[in-house]
């Protein structure tokens, strides 16, 4: 049972120093994977590398780097660098992103996302396994005239924030697993796990990793947490991909999938995700209320992870 956390963005001080300090706190609480979200400020791949370099007993990853407005050769070079810096403890999480954060921000058309995902993963797989690429597709071209690998960097695990049928099929065939967010246990067990597993089996690939990102916090002030959750997740209610998984869970808005309550309540929800097929659970939005609640949440999650270790 692997349990990790996604670090909340720093709001003051030096962002890198704060992230490293938070990662140390999480590690000391018993958590063994630390994830960084890609925003428009700090680079998530570099940040994961810094964290993994400074906190040597955790794996680190990105959740998730949007593929539009990026080229796989450059993303691979970043990933190779962080993989070498962490001694092989880096994992690259990618995502399609949302059109609202692509076209008006970068001026890049959000066009044919599944075709783009397939071609991006095809090139990345070649770069991470062979250190080279020679690909001409419909949405991108990638040709490396010289070796593109970084010495001391093992192959980088490729994960995708895939939840829809077409994205899950592409991910199962070409990547190592998925990073669903706001997909509850029912959606995970009845839709996501079966679809990606079938795709991986048909492609002759190993069983995919299912890294379930769960928004939640241990708190005594459930009303305050729910109000904060409604504000923090309201954006997702406007995105069709998230509307779909929220509806599949039988909910009407994303905030209903945020886990709040005491230790017993949250622990029970964590177990539901593992029972549904998650191979790892990562808690995010642990900054909904207070630092004390965040620390309480991390302590619980670390304890659950320790209890699940053999011996």
For each residue, the residues with C-beta under 8 A, 3 or more apart:
1: 274 281 304 305 308 309
2: 32 33 279 280 281 305
3: 31 32 33 270 280 281 282 283 301 302 304 305
4: 26 31 32 33 34 35 58 59 280 281 282 283
5: 26 31 33 34 35 282 283 284 286 298 301
6: 35 36 37 63 213 282 283 284 286
7: 19 22 23 26 34 35 36 37 51
8: 22 285 286 287 294
9: 15 37 39 41 42
10: 13 14 15 18 19
11:
12: 18
13: 10 17 18
14: 10 17 18
15: 9 10 18 19 41 42 47
16: 19 20 42 47 50
17: 13 14 20 21
18: 10 12 13 14 15 21 22
19: 7 10 15 16 22 23 36 42 47 50 51
20: 16 17 23 24 50 51 54 55
21: 17 18 24 25
22: 7 8 18 19 25 26
23: 7 19 20 26 27 34 51 54 55 58 60
24: 20 21 27 28 54 55
25: 21 22 28 29 295 298
26: 4 5 7 22 23 29 31 34 58 298 302
27: 23 24 30 31 32 34 55 57 58
28: 24 25
29: 25 26 295 298 299 301 302
30: 27 299 301 302 303 305 306
31: 3 4 5 26 27 34 58 298 301 302 305
32: 2 3 4 27 57 58 59 305
33: 2 3 4 5 58 59 60 61 280 282
34: 4 5 7 23 26 27 31 48 51 52 55 58 59 60 61
35: 4 5 6 7 48 60 61 62 63 93 213 282 284
36: 6 7 19 42 44 47 48 51 60 61 62 63
37: 6 7 9 44 62 63 64 284
38: 43 44 62 63 64 65 66
39: 9 42 44
40: 105
41: 9 15
42: 9 15 16 19 36 39 46 47
43: 38 46 47 78
44: 36 37 38 39 47 48 62 63 65
45: 48 49 62 65 75 78 79 81 82 92
46: 42 43 49 50 78 81 82
47: 15 16 19 36 42 43 44 50 51
48: 34 35 36 44 45 51 52 60 61 62 82 86 90
49: 45 46 52 53 60 81 82 85 86 90
50: 16 19 20 46 47 53 54 85
51: 7 19 20 23 34 36 47 48 54 55 58 60
52: 34 48 49 55 56 58 59 60 82 85 86 87 89 90
53: 49 50 56 85 86
54: 20 23 24 50 51
55: 20 23 24 27 34 51 52 58
56: 52 53 87
57: 27 32
58: 4 23 26 27 31 32 33 34 51 52 55 89
59: 4 32 33 34 52 89 90 91
60: 23 33 34 35 36 48 49 51 52 82 86 89 90 91
61: 33 34 35 36 48 90 91 92 93 159
62: 35 36 37 38 44 45 48 65 91 92 93 94
63: 6 35 36 37 38 44 93 161 179 181 213 282 284
64: 37 38 93 94 95 159 160 161 179
65: 38 44 45 62 70 75 92 93 94 95
66: 38 69 70 94 95 96 97 101 102
67: 70 72 75 94 95 96 97 116 117 120
68: 96 97 102 106 108 110 113 116
69: 66 102 105 106 108
70: 65 66 67 74 75
71: 74 75 140 142
72: 67 75 76 120 123 124 127 133 140 142
73: 76 77 123 127 133 142 144 148
74: 70 71 77 78
75: 45 65 67 70 71 72 78 79 92 94 124
76: 72 73 79 80 123 124 127 128 148 156
77: 73 74 80 81 148 150
78: 43 45 46 74 75 81 82
79: 45 75 76 82 83 90 92 128 156
80: 76 77 83 84 128 148 149 150 153 156
81: 45 46 49 77 78 84 85 150 153
82: 45 46 48 49 52 60 78 79 85 86 90
83: 79 80 86 88 89 90 150 153 154 156
84: 80 81 87 150 151 152 153
85: 49 50 52 53 81 82 90
86: 48 49 52 53 60 82 83 89 90
87: 52 56 84
88: 83 153 154
89: 52 58 59 60 83 86
90: 48 49 52 59 60 61 79 82 83 85 86 156
91: 59 60 61 62 156 157 159
92: 45 61 62 65 75 79 124 156 157 158 159
93: 35 61 62 63 64 65 159 160 161 179 211
94: 62 64 65 66 67 75 120 121 124 158 159 160 161 175
95: 64 65 66 67 160 161 179
96: 66 67 68 113 116 117 161 167 241
97: 66 67 68 101 102 110
98: 101 102 239 241
99: 102 103 110
100: 103 104 239
101: 66 97 98 104 105
102: 66 68 69 97 98 99 105 106 108 109 110
103: 99 100 106 107 108 109 110
104: 100 101 107
105: 40 69 101 102
106: 68 69 102 103
107: 103 104
108: 68 69 102 103
109: 102 103
110: 68 97 99 102 103 113
111: 116 139
112: 115 116 138 139
113: 68 96 110 116 117 167
114: 117 118 166 167 170
115: 112 118 119 137 138 139
116: 67 68 96 111 112 113 119 120 139 140
117: 67 96 113 114 120 121 160 167 170 171
118: 114 115 121 122 170 174
119: 115 116 122 123 135 137 138 139 140
120: 67 72 94 116 117 123 124 140
121: 94 117 118 124 125 158 160 170 171 174 175
122: 118 119 125 126 135 137 174
123: 72 73 76 119 120 126 127 133 135 140 142
124: 72 75 76 92 94 120 121 127 128 158
125: 121 122 128 129 158 174 175
126: 122 123 129 130 132 133 134 135
127: 72 73 76 123 124 130 131 132 133 142 144 148 149
128: 76 79 80 124 125 155 156 158
129: 125 126 155
130: 126 127 133
131: 127 144 147 148 149
132: 126 127 144 147 148 149
133: 72 73 123 126 127 130 142 143 144 148
134: 126 142 143 144
135: 119 122 123 126 140 141 142 143
136: 141 143
137: 115 119 122 140 141
138: 112 115 119
139: 111 112 115 116 119
140: 71 72 116 119 120 123 135 137
141: 135 136 137
142: 71 72 73 123 127 133 134 135
143: 133 134 135 136
144: 73 127 131 132 133 134 147 148
145:
146:
147: 131 132 144
148: 73 76 77 80 127 131 132 133 144
149: 80 127 131 132 153
150: 77 80 81 83 84 153
151: 84
152: 84
153: 80 81 83 84 88 149 150 156
154: 83 88
155: 128 129
156: 76 79 80 83 90 91 92 128 153
157: 91 92 176 177 209
158: 92 94 121 124 125 128 174 175 176
159: 61 64 91 92 93 94 175 176 177 178 179 209 211
160: 64 93 94 95 117 121 167 170 171 175 177 178 179
161: 63 64 93 94 95 96 178 179 180 181
162: 167 168 170 171 178 179 180 196
163: 167 168 178 180 183 187 192 241 244 245
164: 167 168 241 244
165: 168 169 195
166: 114 169 170
167: 96 113 114 117 160 162 163 164 170 171
168: 162 163 164 165 171 172 178 192 195 196 199
169: 165 166 172 173 195 196 199
170: 114 117 118 121 160 162 166 167 173 174 175 199
171: 117 121 160 162 167 168 174 175 177 178 196 199 208
172: 168 169 175 195 196 197 198 199 200 202 203 205 208
173: 169 170 199 200 202 203 205
174: 118 121 122 125 158 170 171 203
175: 94 121 125 158 159 160 170 171 172 178 208
176: 157 158 159 206 208 209
177: 157 159 160 171 196 208 209 210 211 279
178: 159 160 161 162 163 168 171 175 192 196 208 209 210 211
179: 63 64 93 95 159 160 161 162 211 213
180: 161 162 163 183 187 188 192 210 211 212 213 245
181: 63 161 213 215 284
182: 213 215 233 236 242 245 246 254 257
183: 163 180 187 188 191 192 212 245 248 249
184: 187 188 245 248 249 251 257
185: 188 189 249 272 273 275 276
186: 189 190 248 249 250 276
187: 163 180 183 184 190 191 192 245 248 249
188: 180 183 184 185 191 192 193 210 212 273 276 277 278
189: 185 186 192 193 275 276 277
190: 186 187 194 248
191: 183 187 188 194 195 248
192: 163 168 178 180 183 187 188 189 195 196 210 277
193: 188 189 196 197 210 276 277
194: 190 191 197 198
195: 165 168 169 172 191 192 198 199
196: 162 168 169 171 172 177 178 192 193 199 200 208 210
197: 172 193 194 200 201 207 208
198: 172 194 195 201 202
199: 168 169 170 171 172 173 195 196 202 203
200: 172 173 196 197 203 205 206 207 208
201: 197 198 204 205
202: 172 173 198 199
203: 172 173 174 199 200
204: 201
205: 172 173 200 201 208
206: 176 200
207: 197 200
208: 171 172 175 176 177 178 196 197 200 205
209: 157 159 176 177 178 279 280
210: 177 178 180 188 192 193 196 277 278 279 280
211: 93 159 177 178 179 180 278 279 280 281 282
212: 180 183 188 273 276 278 280 281 282
213: 6 35 63 179 180 181 182 282 283 284
214: 259 269 270 273 281 282 283 284
215: 181 182 229 232 233 257 258 259 283 284 285
216: 258 259 260 266 269 283 285 286 297
217: 225 258 259 260 266 283 285 286 288 289 293 294 297
218: 261 262 263 266 293 296 297 300
219: 222 224 225 260 261 288 289 290 293 296
220: 262
221: 224 225 289 293
222: 219 225 226 260 261
223: 226 227
224: 219 221 227 228 289
225: 217 219 221 222 228 229 258 260 288 289 293
226: 222 223 229 230 255 258 260
227: 223 224 230 231
228: 224 225 231 232 288 289
229: 215 225 226 232 233 255 258 260 285 288
230: 226 227 233 234 253 255
231: 227 228 234
232: 215 228 229 255 258 285 288
233: 182 215 229 230 236 237 253 254 255 257 258 285
234: 230 231 237 238 253 254 255
235: 238 239
236: 182 233 239 242 246 254
237: 233 234 242 243 246 253 254
238: 234 235 243
239: 98 100 235 236 242 243
240: 243 244
241: 96 98 163 164 244 245
242: 182 236 237 239 245 246 254
243: 237 238 239 240 246 247
244: 163 164 240 241 247 248
245: 163 180 182 183 184 187 241 242 248 249
246: 182 236 237 242 243 249 251 252 253 254 256 257
247: 243 244 250 251 252
248: 183 184 186 187 190 191 244 245
249: 183 184 185 186 187 245 246 256 257
250: 186 247
251: 184 246 247 254 256 257
252: 246 247 256
253: 230 233 234 237 246 256
254: 182 233 234 236 237 242 246 251 257 258
255: 226 229 230 232 233 234 258
256: 246 249 251 252 253
257: 182 184 215 233 246 249 251 254
258: 215 216 217 225 226 229 232 233 254 255 285 288
259: 214 215 216 217 265 266 269
260: 216 217 219 222 225 226 229 265 266 288
261: 218 219 222 264 265 266
262: 218 220 265 266
263: 218 266 267 296 300
264: 261 267 268
265: 259 260 261 262 268 269
266: 216 217 218 259 260 261 262 263 269 270 297 300
267: 263 264 270 271 300 304
268: 264 265 271 272
269: 214 216 259 265 266 272 273
270: 3 214 266 267 273 274 281 301 304
271: 267 268 274 275
272: 185 268 269 275 276
273: 185 188 212 214 269 270 276 278 281
274: 1 270 271 277 278 281
275: 185 189 271 272
276: 185 186 188 189 193 212 272 273
277: 188 189 192 193 210 274
278: 188 210 211 212 273 274 281
279: 2 177 209 210 211
280: 2 3 4 33 209 210 211 212
281: 1 2 3 4 211 212 214 270 273 274 278
282: 3 4 5 6 33 35 63 211 212 213 214
283: 3 4 5 6 213 214 215 216 217 286 297 301
284: 5 6 35 37 63 181 213 214 215
285: 8 215 216 217 229 232 233 258 288
286: 5 6 8 216 217 283 293 294 297 298
287: 8 294
288: 217 219 225 228 229 232 258 260 285 293
289: 217 219 221 224 225 228 293 294
290: 219 293 294
291: 294 295
292: 295 296
293: 217 218 219 221 225 286 288 289 290 296 297
294: 8 217 286 287 289 290 291 297 298
295: 25 29 291 292 298 299
296: 218 219 263 292 293 299 300
297: 216 217 218 266 283 286 293 294 300 301
298: 5 25 26 29 31 286 294 295 301 302
299: 29 30 295 296 302 303
300: 218 263 266 267 296 297 303 304
301: 3 5 29 30 31 270 283 297 298 304 305
302: 3 26 29 30 31 298 299 305 306
303: 30 299 300 306 307
304: 1 3 267 270 300 301 307 308
305: 1 2 3 30 31 32 301 302 308 309
306: 30 302 303 309
307: 303 304
308: 1 304 305
309: 1 305 306
310:
311:
